[in-house]
Amino acid sequence: MNLHNSELTQSKQASKQASKQASKQASKQASKQASKQASKQASKQL
């Protein structure tokens, strides 16, 4: 019983970690894209 419980907790932790990582990655990507776009726009303006 205890073992099962701890495995469940482990898997819950792992999935929380994974989703945190994924969201961090996604937001890093998005901000990189946005900044690239902005600087392209700015240089076109000049």
mmCIF entry with sequence, helices, sheets and N, C-alpha, C, O atoms, coordinates in Angstrom:
data_MODEL
# 
_entry.id   MODEL 
# 
_entity.id                         1 
_entity.type                       polymer 
_entity.pdbx_number_of_molecules   1 
# 
_entity_poly.entity_id                      1 
_entity_poly.type                           'polypeptide(L)' 
_entity_poly.nstd_linkage                   no 
_entity_poly.nstd_monomer                   no 
_entity_poly.pdbx_seq_one_letter_code       MNLHNSELTQSKQASKQASKQASKQASKQASKQASKQASKQASKQL 
_entity_poly.pdbx_seq_one_letter_code_can   MNLHNSELTQSKQASKQASKQASKQASKQASKQASKQASKQASKQL 
_entity_poly.pdbx_strand_id                 A 
# 
loop_
_entity_poly_seq.entity_id 
_entity_poly_seq.num 
_entity_poly_seq.mon_id 
_entity_poly_seq.hetero 
1 1  MET n 
1 2  ASN n 
1 3  LEU n 
1 4  HIS n 
1 5  ASN n 
1 6  SER n 
1 7  GLU n 
1 8  LEU n 
1 9  THR n 
1 10 GLN n 
1 11 SER n 
1 12 LYS n 
1 13 GLN n 
1 14 ALA n 
1 15 SER n 
1 16 LYS n 
1 17 GLN n 
1 18 ALA n 
1 19 SER n 
1 20 LYS n 
1 21 GLN n 
1 22 ALA n 
1 23 SER n 
1 24 LYS n 
1 25 GLN n 
1 26 ALA n 
1 27 SER n 
1 28 LYS n 
1 29 GLN n 
1 30 ALA n 
1 31 SER n 
1 32 LYS n 
1 33 GLN n 
1 34 ALA n 
1 35 SER n 
1 36 LYS n 
1 37 GLN n 
1 38 ALA n 
1 39 SER n 
1 40 LYS n 
1 41 GLN n 
1 42 ALA n 
1 43 SER n 
1 44 LYS n 
1 45 GLN n 
1 46 LEU n 
# 
_struct_asym.id          A 
_struct_asym.entity_id   1 
# 
_struct_conf.conf_type_id            HELX_P 
_struct_conf.id                      HELX_P1 
_struct_conf.pdbx_PDB_helix_id       AA1 
_struct_conf.beg_label_comp_id       ASN 
_struct_conf.beg_label_asym_id       A 
_struct_conf.beg_label_seq_id        2 
_struct_conf.pdbx_beg_PDB_ins_code   ? 
_struct_conf.end_label_comp_id       GLN 
_struct_conf.end_label_asym_id       A 
_struct_conf.end_label_seq_id        45 
_struct_conf.pdbx_end_PDB_ins_code   ? 
_struct_conf.beg_auth_comp_id        ASN 
_struct_conf.beg_auth_asym_id        A 
_struct_conf.beg_auth_seq_id         2 
_struct_conf.end_auth_comp_id        GLN 
_struct_conf.end_auth_asym_id        A 
_struct_conf.end_auth_seq_id         45 
_struct_conf.pdbx_PDB_helix_class    1 
_struct_conf.details                 ? 
_struct_conf.pdbx_PDB_helix_length   44 
# 
_struct_conf_type.id          HELX_P 
_struct_conf_type.criteria    ? 
_struct_conf_type.reference   ? 
# 
loop_
_atom_site.group_PDB 
_atom_site.id 
_atom_site.type_symbol 
_atom_site.label_atom_id 
_atom_site.label_alt_id 
_atom_site.label_comp_id 
_atom_site.label_asym_id 
_atom_site.label_entity_id 
_atom_site.label_seq_id 
_atom_site.pdbx_PDB_ins_code 
_atom_site.Cartn_x 
_atom_site.Cartn_y 
_atom_site.Cartn_z 
_atom_site.occupancy 
_atom_site.B_iso_or_equiv 
_atom_site.pdbx_formal_charge 
_atom_site.auth_seq_id 
_atom_site.auth_comp_id 
_atom_site.auth_asym_id 
_atom_site.auth_atom_id 
_atom_site.pdbx_PDB_model_num 
ATOM 1   N N  . MET A 1 1  ? 0.836  -1.204 0.000   1.00 0.00 ? 1  MET A N  1 
ATOM 2   C CA . MET A 1 1  ? 0.000  0.000  0.000   1.00 0.00 ? 1  MET A CA 1 
ATOM 3   C C  . MET A 1 1  ? 0.875  1.260  0.000   1.00 0.00 ? 1  MET A C  1 
ATOM 4   O O  . MET A 1 1  ? 0.701  2.166  -0.815  1.00 0.00 ? 1  MET A O  1 
ATOM 5   N N  . ASN A 1 2  ? 1.801  1.281  0.926   1.00 0.00 ? 2  ASN A N  1 
ATOM 6   C CA . ASN A 1 2  ? 2.688  2.427  1.040   1.00 0.00 ? 2  ASN A CA 1 
ATOM 7   C C  . ASN A 1 2  ? 3.508  2.647  -0.232  1.00 0.00 ? 2  ASN A C  1 
ATOM 8   O O  . ASN A 1 2  ? 3.673  3.769  -0.711  1.00 0.00 ? 2  ASN A O  1 
ATOM 9   N N  . LEU A 1 3  ? 4.016  1.525  -0.757  1.00 0.00 ? 3  LEU A N  1 
ATOM 10  C CA . LEU A 1 3  ? 4.817  1.572  -1.971  1.00 0.00 ? 3  LEU A CA 1 
ATOM 11  C C  . LEU A 1 3  ? 4.023  2.200  -3.112  1.00 0.00 ? 3  LEU A C  1 
ATOM 12  O O  . LEU A 1 3  ? 4.508  3.082  -3.821  1.00 0.00 ? 3  LEU A O  1 
ATOM 13  N N  . HIS A 1 4  ? 2.799  1.724  -3.265  1.00 0.00 ? 4  HIS A N  1 
ATOM 14  C CA . HIS A 1 4  ? 1.933  2.227  -4.325  1.00 0.00 ? 4  HIS A CA 1 
ATOM 15  C C  . HIS A 1 4  ? 1.739  3.741  -4.171  1.00 0.00 ? 4  HIS A C  1 
ATOM 16  O O  . HIS A 1 4  ? 1.802  4.499  -5.139  1.00 0.00 ? 4  HIS A O  1 
ATOM 17  N N  . ASN A 1 5  ? 1.503  4.144  -2.936  1.00 0.00 ? 5  ASN A N  1 
ATOM 18  C CA . ASN A 1 5  ? 1.301  5.552  -2.640  1.00 0.00 ? 5  ASN A CA 1 
ATOM 19  C C  . ASN A 1 5  ? 2.510  6.386  -3.047  1.00 0.00 ? 5  ASN A C  1 
ATOM 20  O O  . ASN A 1 5  ? 2.376  7.439  -3.670  1.00 0.00 ? 5  ASN A O  1 
ATOM 21  N N  . SER A 1 6  ? 3.685  5.898  -2.686  1.00 0.00 ? 6  SER A N  1 
ATOM 22  C CA . SER A 1 6  ? 4.892  6.657  -2.978  1.00 0.00 ? 6  SER A CA 1 
ATOM 23  C C  . SER A 1 6  ? 5.152  6.704  -4.480  1.00 0.00 ? 6  SER A C  1 
ATOM 24  O O  . SER A 1 6  ? 5.654  7.702  -4.996  1.00 0.00 ? 6  SER A O  1 
ATOM 25  N N  . GLU A 1 7  ? 4.808  5.619  -5.181  1.00 0.00 ? 7  GLU A N  1 
ATOM 26  C CA . GLU A 1 7  ? 4.958  5.618  -6.636  1.00 0.00 ? 7  GLU A CA 1 
ATOM 27  C C  . GLU A 1 7  ? 4.036  6.642  -7.279  1.00 0.00 ? 7  GLU A C  1 
ATOM 28  O O  . GLU A 1 7  ? 4.413  7.329  -8.228  1.00 0.00 ? 7  GLU A O  1 
ATOM 29  N N  . LEU A 1 8  ? 2.838  6.730  -6.755  1.00 0.00 ? 8  LEU A N  1 
ATOM 30  C CA . LEU A 1 8  ? 1.859  7.679  -7.261  1.00 0.00 ? 8  LEU A CA 1 
ATOM 31  C C  . LEU A 1 8  ? 2.372  9.111  -7.070  1.00 0.00 ? 8  LEU A C  1 
ATOM 32  O O  . LEU A 1 8  ? 2.296  9.939  -7.978  1.00 0.00 ? 8  LEU A O  1 
ATOM 33  N N  . THR A 1 9  ? 2.889  9.379  -5.882  1.00 0.00 ? 9  THR A N  1 
ATOM 34  C CA . THR A 1 9  ? 3.446  10.691 -5.575  1.00 0.00 ? 9  THR A CA 1 
ATOM 35  C C  . THR A 1 9  ? 4.590  11.016 -6.521  1.00 0.00 ? 9  THR A C  1 
ATOM 36  O O  . THR A 1 9  ? 4.686  12.127 -7.044  1.00 0.00 ? 9  THR A O  1 
ATOM 37  N N  . GLN A 1 10 ? 5.457  10.029 -6.733  1.00 0.00 ? 10 GLN A N  1 
ATOM 38  C CA . GLN A 1 10 ? 6.598  10.165 -7.624  1.00 0.00 ? 10 GLN A CA 1 
ATOM 39  C C  . GLN A 1 10 ? 6.124  10.585 -9.015  1.00 0.00 ? 10 GLN A C  1 
ATOM 40  O O  . GLN A 1 10 ? 6.662  11.514 -9.619  1.00 0.00 ? 10 GLN A O  1 
ATOM 41  N N  . SER A 1 11 ? 5.117  9.889  -9.501  1.00 0.00 ? 11 SER A N  1 
ATOM 42  C CA . SER A 1 11 ? 4.647  10.137 -10.858 1.00 0.00 ? 11 SER A CA 1 
ATOM 43  C C  . SER A 1 11 ? 3.960  11.496 -10.951 1.00 0.00 ? 11 SER A C  1 
ATOM 44  O O  . SER A 1 11 ? 4.061  12.181 -11.968 1.00 0.00 ? 11 SER A O  1 
ATOM 45  N N  . LYS A 1 12 ? 3.266  11.878 -9.890  1.00 0.00 ? 12 LYS A N  1 
ATOM 46  C CA . LYS A 1 12 ? 2.627  13.189 -9.847  1.00 0.00 ? 12 LYS A CA 1 
ATOM 47  C C  . LYS A 1 12 ? 3.709  14.275 -9.905  1.00 0.00 ? 12 LYS A C  1 
ATOM 48  O O  . LYS A 1 12 ? 3.584  15.245 -10.653 1.00 0.00 ? 12 LYS A O  1 
ATOM 49  N N  . GLN A 1 13 ? 4.765  14.102 -9.112  1.00 0.00 ? 13 GLN A N  1 
ATOM 50  C CA . GLN A 1 13 ? 5.889  15.028 -9.092  1.00 0.00 ? 13 GLN A CA 1 
ATOM 51  C C  . GLN A 1 13 ? 6.504  15.154 -10.476 1.00 0.00 ? 13 GLN A C  1 
ATOM 52  O O  . GLN A 1 13 ? 6.736  16.256 -10.973 1.00 0.00 ? 13 GLN A O  1 
ATOM 53  N N  . ALA A 1 14 ? 6.764  14.004 -11.089 1.00 0.00 ? 14 ALA A N  1 
ATOM 54  C CA . ALA A 1 14 ? 7.395  13.979 -12.404 1.00 0.00 ? 14 ALA A CA 1 
ATOM 55  C C  . ALA A 1 14 ? 6.560  14.744 -13.423 1.00 0.00 ? 14 ALA A C  1 
ATOM 56  O O  . ALA A 1 14 ? 7.099  15.496 -14.235 1.00 0.00 ? 14 ALA A O  1 
ATOM 57  N N  . SER A 1 15 ? 5.258  14.555 -13.379 1.00 0.00 ? 15 SER A N  1 
ATOM 58  C CA . SER A 1 15 ? 4.425  15.213 -14.376 1.00 0.00 ? 15 SER A CA 1 
ATOM 59  C C  . SER A 1 15 ? 4.340  16.710 -14.106 1.00 0.00 ? 15 SER A C  1 
ATOM 60  O O  . SER A 1 15 ? 4.237  17.507 -15.039 1.00 0.00 ? 15 SER A O  1 
ATOM 61  N N  . LYS A 1 16 ? 4.382  17.093 -12.829 1.00 0.00 ? 16 LYS A N  1 
ATOM 62  C CA . LYS A 1 16 ? 4.398  18.516 -12.480 1.00 0.00 ? 16 LYS A CA 1 
ATOM 63  C C  . LYS A 1 16 ? 5.681  19.155 -13.027 1.00 0.00 ? 16 LYS A C  1 
ATOM 64  O O  . LYS A 1 16 ? 5.644  20.228 -13.630 1.00 0.00 ? 16 LYS A O  1 
ATOM 65  N N  . GLN A 1 17 ? 6.816  18.477 -12.805 1.00 0.00 ? 17 GLN A N  1 
ATOM 66  C CA . GLN A 1 17 ? 8.105  18.944 -13.298 1.00 0.00 ? 17 GLN A CA 1 
ATOM 67  C C  . GLN A 1 17 ? 8.077  19.106 -14.810 1.00 0.00 ? 17 GLN A C  1 
ATOM 68  O O  . GLN A 1 17 ? 8.476  20.138 -15.349 1.00 0.00 ? 17 GLN A O  1 
ATOM 69  N N  . ALA A 1 18 ? 7.597  18.067 -15.482 1.00 0.00 ? 18 ALA A N  1 
ATOM 70  C CA . ALA A 1 18 ? 7.567  18.073 -16.937 1.00 0.00 ? 18 ALA A CA 1 
ATOM 71  C C  . ALA A 1 18 ? 6.752  19.242 -17.460 1.00 0.00 ? 18 ALA A C  1 
ATOM 72  O O  . ALA A 1 18 ? 7.156  19.910 -18.412 1.00 0.00 ? 18 ALA A O  1 
ATOM 73  N N  . SER A 1 19 ? 5.617  19.488 -16.846 1.00 0.00 ? 19 SER A N  1 
ATOM 74  C CA . SER A 1 19 ? 4.769  20.556 -17.360 1.00 0.00 ? 19 SER A CA 1 
ATOM 75  C C  . SER A 1 19 ? 5.373  21.922 -17.050 1.00 0.00 ? 19 SER A C  1 
ATOM 76  O O  . SER A 1 19 ? 5.215  22.862 -17.827 1.00 0.00 ? 19 SER A O  1 
ATOM 77  N N  . LYS A 1 20 ? 6.066  22.034 -15.913 1.00 0.00 ? 20 LYS A N  1 
ATOM 78  C CA . LYS A 1 20 ? 6.752  23.283 -15.577 1.00 0.00 ? 20 LYS A CA 1 
ATOM 79  C C  . LYS A 1 20 ? 7.841  23.558 -16.618 1.00 0.00 ? 20 LYS A C  1 
ATOM 80  O O  . LYS A 1 20 ? 7.965  24.672 -17.126 1.00 0.00 ? 20 LYS A O  1 
ATOM 81  N N  . GLN A 1 21 ? 8.631  22.516 -16.924 1.00 0.00 ? 21 GLN A N  1 
ATOM 82  C CA . GLN A 1 21 ? 9.698  22.626 -17.913 1.00 0.00 ? 21 GLN A CA 1 
ATOM 83  C C  . GLN A 1 21 ? 9.136  23.048 -19.264 1.00 0.00 ? 21 GLN A C  1 
ATOM 84  O O  . GLN A 1 21 ? 9.639  23.975 -19.898 1.00 0.00 ? 21 GLN A O  1 
ATOM 85  N N  . ALA A 1 22 ? 8.089  22.355 -19.693 1.00 0.00 ? 22 ALA A N  1 
ATOM 86  C CA . ALA A 1 22 ? 7.496  22.623 -20.997 1.00 0.00 ? 22 ALA A CA 1 
ATOM 87  C C  . ALA A 1 22 ? 7.024  24.064 -21.082 1.00 0.00 ? 22 ALA A C  1 
ATOM 88  O O  . ALA A 1 22 ? 7.218  24.731 -22.098 1.00 0.00 ? 22 ALA A O  1 
ATOM 89  N N  . SER A 1 23 ? 6.408  24.535 -20.019 1.00 0.00 ? 23 SER A N  1 
ATOM 90  C CA . SER A 1 23 ? 5.870  25.881 -20.058 1.00 0.00 ? 23 SER A CA 1 
ATOM 91  C C  . SER A 1 23 ? 6.994  26.919 -20.034 1.00 0.00 ? 23 SER A C  1 
ATOM 92  O O  . SER A 1 23 ? 6.891  27.971 -20.664 1.00 0.00 ? 23 SER A O  1 
ATOM 93  N N  . LYS A 1 24 ? 8.074  26.611 -19.297 1.00 0.00 ? 24 LYS A N  1 
ATOM 94  C CA . LYS A 1 24 ? 9.232  27.504 -19.281 1.00 0.00 ? 24 LYS A CA 1 
ATOM 95  C C  . LYS A 1 24 ? 9.833  27.591 -20.687 1.00 0.00 ? 24 LYS A C  1 
ATOM 96  O O  . LYS A 1 24 ? 10.120 28.678 -21.187 1.00 0.00 ? 24 LYS A O  1 
ATOM 97  N N  . GLN A 1 25 ? 10.017 26.422 -21.313 1.00 0.00 ? 25 GLN A N  1 
ATOM 98  C CA . GLN A 1 25 ? 10.553 26.357 -22.670 1.00 0.00 ? 25 GLN A CA 1 
ATOM 99  C C  . GLN A 1 25 ? 9.690  27.162 -23.629 1.00 0.00 ? 25 GLN A C  1 
ATOM 100 O O  . GLN A 1 25 ? 10.197 27.968 -24.409 1.00 0.00 ? 25 GLN A O  1 
ATOM 101 N N  . ALA A 1 26 ? 8.390  26.940 -23.566 1.00 0.00 ? 26 ALA A N  1 
ATOM 102 C CA . ALA A 1 26 ? 7.462  27.602 -24.470 1.00 0.00 ? 26 ALA A CA 1 
ATOM 103 C C  . ALA A 1 26 ? 7.532  29.111 -24.316 1.00 0.00 ? 26 ALA A C  1 
ATOM 104 O O  . ALA A 1 26 ? 7.515  29.840 -25.308 1.00 0.00 ? 26 ALA A O  1 
ATOM 105 N N  . SER A 1 27 ? 7.611  29.580 -23.090 1.00 0.00 ? 27 SER A N  1 
ATOM 106 C CA . SER A 1 27 ? 7.617  31.023 -22.890 1.00 0.00 ? 27 SER A CA 1 
ATOM 107 C C  . SER A 1 27 ? 8.957  31.621 -23.311 1.00 0.00 ? 27 SER A C  1 
ATOM 108 O O  . SER A 1 27 ? 9.012  32.755 -23.787 1.00 0.00 ? 27 SER A O  1 
ATOM 109 N N  . LYS A 1 28 ? 10.042 30.855 -23.135 1.00 0.00 ? 28 LYS A N  1 
ATOM 110 C CA . LYS A 1 28 ? 11.350 31.311 -23.601 1.00 0.00 ? 28 LYS A CA 1 
ATOM 111 C C  . LYS A 1 28 ? 11.320 31.445 -25.125 1.00 0.00 ? 28 LYS A C  1 
ATOM 112 O O  . LYS A 1 28 ? 11.764 32.450 -25.679 1.00 0.00 ? 28 LYS A O  1 
ATOM 113 N N  . GLN A 1 29 ? 10.786 30.412 -25.794 1.00 0.00 ? 29 GLN A N  1 
ATOM 114 C CA . GLN A 1 29 ? 10.661 30.424 -27.247 1.00 0.00 ? 29 GLN A CA 1 
ATOM 115 C C  . GLN A 1 29 ? 9.837  31.616 -27.709 1.00 0.00 ? 29 GLN A C  1 
ATOM 116 O O  . GLN A 1 29 ? 10.232 32.342 -28.620 1.00 0.00 ? 29 GLN A O  1 
ATOM 117 N N  . ALA A 1 30 ? 8.695  31.808 -27.077 1.00 0.00 ? 30 ALA A N  1 
ATOM 118 C CA . ALA A 1 30 ? 7.786  32.877 -27.463 1.00 0.00 ? 30 ALA A CA 1 
ATOM 119 C C  . ALA A 1 30 ? 8.452  34.233 -27.321 1.00 0.00 ? 30 ALA A C  1 
ATOM 120 O O  . ALA A 1 30 ? 8.300  35.093 -28.189 1.00 0.00 ? 30 ALA A O  1 
ATOM 121 N N  . SER A 1 31 ? 9.183  34.433 -26.246 1.00 0.00 ? 31 SER A N  1 
ATOM 122 C CA . SER A 1 31 ? 9.790  35.737 -26.033 1.00 0.00 ? 31 SER A CA 1 
ATOM 123 C C  . SER A 1 31 ? 10.956 35.949 -26.995 1.00 0.00 ? 31 SER A C  1 
ATOM 124 O O  . SER A 1 31 ? 11.222 37.076 -27.413 1.00 0.00 ? 31 SER A O  1 
ATOM 125 N N  . LYS A 1 32 ? 11.654 34.861 -27.348 1.00 0.00 ? 32 LYS A N  1 
ATOM 126 C CA . LYS A 1 32 ? 12.727 34.956 -28.333 1.00 0.00 ? 32 LYS A CA 1 
ATOM 127 C C  . LYS A 1 32 ? 12.131 35.369 -29.680 1.00 0.00 ? 32 LYS A C  1 
ATOM 128 O O  . LYS A 1 32 ? 12.650 36.258 -30.355 1.00 0.00 ? 32 LYS A O  1 
ATOM 129 N N  . GLN A 1 33 ? 11.030 34.708 -30.060 1.00 0.00 ? 33 GLN A N  1 
ATOM 130 C CA . GLN A 1 33 ? 10.345 35.009 -31.309 1.00 0.00 ? 33 GLN A CA 1 
ATOM 131 C C  . GLN A 1 33 ? 9.894  36.467 -31.338 1.00 0.00 ? 33 GLN A C  1 
ATOM 132 O O  . GLN A 1 33 ? 10.131 37.183 -32.312 1.00 0.00 ? 33 GLN A O  1 
ATOM 133 N N  . ALA A 1 34 ? 9.251  36.889 -30.272 1.00 0.00 ? 34 ALA A N  1 
ATOM 134 C CA . ALA A 1 34 ? 8.710  38.239 -30.194 1.00 0.00 ? 34 ALA A CA 1 
ATOM 135 C C  . ALA A 1 34 ? 9.821  39.266 -30.327 1.00 0.00 ? 34 ALA A C  1 
ATOM 136 O O  . ALA A 1 34 ? 9.663  40.275 -31.014 1.00 0.00 ? 34 ALA A O  1 
ATOM 137 N N  . SER A 1 35 ? 10.940 39.012 -29.673 1.00 0.00 ? 35 SER A N  1 
ATOM 138 C CA . SER A 1 35 ? 12.024 39.977 -29.705 1.00 0.00 ? 35 SER A CA 1 
ATOM 139 C C  . SER A 1 35 ? 12.678 40.004 -31.087 1.00 0.00 ? 35 SER A C  1 
ATOM 140 O O  . SER A 1 35 ? 13.111 41.058 -31.554 1.00 0.00 ? 35 SER A O  1 
ATOM 141 N N  . LYS A 1 36 ? 12.749 38.834 -31.742 1.00 0.00 ? 36 LYS A N  1 
ATOM 142 C CA . LYS A 1 36 ? 13.289 38.773 -33.099 1.00 0.00 ? 36 LYS A CA 1 
ATOM 143 C C  . LYS A 1 36 ? 12.387 39.583 -34.033 1.00 0.00 ? 36 LYS A C  1 
ATOM 144 O O  . LYS A 1 36 ? 12.864 40.377 -34.843 1.00 0.00 ? 36 LYS A O  1 
ATOM 145 N N  . GLN A 1 37 ? 11.070 39.365 -33.906 1.00 0.00 ? 37 GLN A N  1 
ATOM 146 C CA . GLN A 1 37 ? 10.094 40.075 -34.721 1.00 0.00 ? 37 GLN A CA 1 
ATOM 147 C C  . GLN A 1 37 ? 10.215 41.583 -34.517 1.00 0.00 ? 37 GLN A C  1 
ATOM 148 O O  . GLN A 1 37 ? 10.250 42.354 -35.475 1.00 0.00 ? 37 GLN A O  1 
ATOM 149 N N  . ALA A 1 38 ? 10.278 41.980 -33.263 1.00 0.00 ? 38 ALA A N  1 
ATOM 150 C CA . ALA A 1 38 ? 10.334 43.398 -32.917 1.00 0.00 ? 38 ALA A CA 1 
ATOM 151 C C  . ALA A 1 38 ? 11.576 44.047 -33.503 1.00 0.00 ? 38 ALA A C  1 
ATOM 152 O O  . ALA A 1 38 ? 11.509 45.161 -34.023 1.00 0.00 ? 38 ALA A O  1 
ATOM 153 N N  . SER A 1 39 ? 12.702 43.364 -33.424 1.00 0.00 ? 39 SER A N  1 
ATOM 154 C CA . SER A 1 39 ? 13.923 43.978 -33.926 1.00 0.00 ? 39 SER A CA 1 
ATOM 155 C C  . SER A 1 39 ? 13.928 44.007 -35.452 1.00 0.00 ? 39 SER A C  1 
ATOM 156 O O  . SER A 1 39 ? 14.504 44.916 -36.051 1.00 0.00 ? 39 SER A O  1 
ATOM 157 N N  . LYS A 1 40 ? 13.291 43.019 -36.086 1.00 0.00 ? 40 LYS A N  1 
ATOM 158 C CA . LYS A 1 40 ? 13.169 43.015 -37.542 1.00 0.00 ? 40 LYS A CA 1 
ATOM 159 C C  . LYS A 1 40 ? 12.314 44.214 -37.964 1.00 0.00 ? 40 LYS A C  1 
ATOM 160 O O  . LYS A 1 40 ? 12.652 44.935 -38.903 1.00 0.00 ? 40 LYS A O  1 
ATOM 161 N N  . GLN A 1 41 ? 11.200 44.411 -37.249 1.00 0.00 ? 41 GLN A N  1 
ATOM 162 C CA . GLN A 1 41 ? 10.302 45.523 -37.529 1.00 0.00 ? 41 GLN A CA 1 
ATOM 163 C C  . GLN A 1 41 ? 11.037 46.852 -37.373 1.00 0.00 ? 41 GLN A C  1 
ATOM 164 O O  . GLN A 1 41 ? 10.947 47.733 -38.228 1.00 0.00 ? 41 GLN A O  1 
ATOM 165 N N  . ALA A 1 42 ? 11.753 46.975 -36.280 1.00 0.00 ? 42 ALA A N  1 
ATOM 166 C CA . ALA A 1 42 ? 12.457 48.215 -35.963 1.00 0.00 ? 42 ALA A CA 1 
ATOM 167 C C  . ALA A 1 42 ? 13.479 48.545 -37.043 1.00 0.00 ? 42 ALA A C  1 
ATOM 168 O O  . ALA A 1 42 ? 13.600 49.699 -37.455 1.00 0.00 ? 42 ALA A O  1 
ATOM 169 N N  . SER A 1 43 ? 14.215 47.536 -37.502 1.00 0.00 ? 43 SER A N  1 
ATOM 170 C CA . SER A 1 43 ? 15.239 47.812 -38.498 1.00 0.00 ? 43 SER A CA 1 
ATOM 171 C C  . SER A 1 43 ? 14.610 48.124 -39.855 1.00 0.00 ? 43 SER A C  1 
ATOM 172 O O  . SER A 1 43 ? 15.207 48.832 -40.667 1.00 0.00 ? 43 SER A O  1 
ATOM 173 N N  . LYS A 1 44 ? 13.411 47.601 -40.105 1.00 0.00 ? 44 LYS A N  1 
ATOM 174 C CA . LYS A 1 44 ? 12.698 47.904 -41.339 1.00 0.00 ? 44 LYS A CA 1 
ATOM 175 C C  . LYS A 1 44 ? 12.241 49.371 -41.304 1.00 0.00 ? 44 LYS A C  1 
ATOM 176 O O  . LYS A 1 44 ? 12.232 50.059 -42.325 1.00 0.00 ? 44 LYS A O  1 
ATOM 177 N N  . GLN A 1 45 ? 11.861 49.831 -40.094 1.00 0.00 ? 45 GLN A N  1 
ATOM 178 C CA . GLN A 1 45 ? 11.388 51.199 -39.910 1.00 0.00 ? 45 GLN A CA 1 
ATOM 179 C C  . GLN A 1 45 ? 12.475 52.211 -40.256 1.00 0.00 ? 45 GLN A C  1 
ATOM 180 O O  . GLN A 1 45 ? 12.195 53.248 -40.859 1.00 0.00 ? 45 GLN A O  1 
ATOM 181 N N  . LEU A 1 46 ? 13.687 51.916 -39.883 1.00 0.00 ? 46 LEU A N  1 
ATOM 182 C CA . LEU A 1 46 ? 14.797 52.858 -40.063 1.00 0.00 ? 46 LEU A CA 1 
ATOM 183 C C  . LEU A 1 46 ? 15.090 53.199 -41.521 1.00 0.00 ? 46 LEU A C  1 
ATOM 184 O O  . LEU A 1 46 ? 16.000 53.980 -41.802 1.00 0.00 ? 46 LEU A O  1 
# 
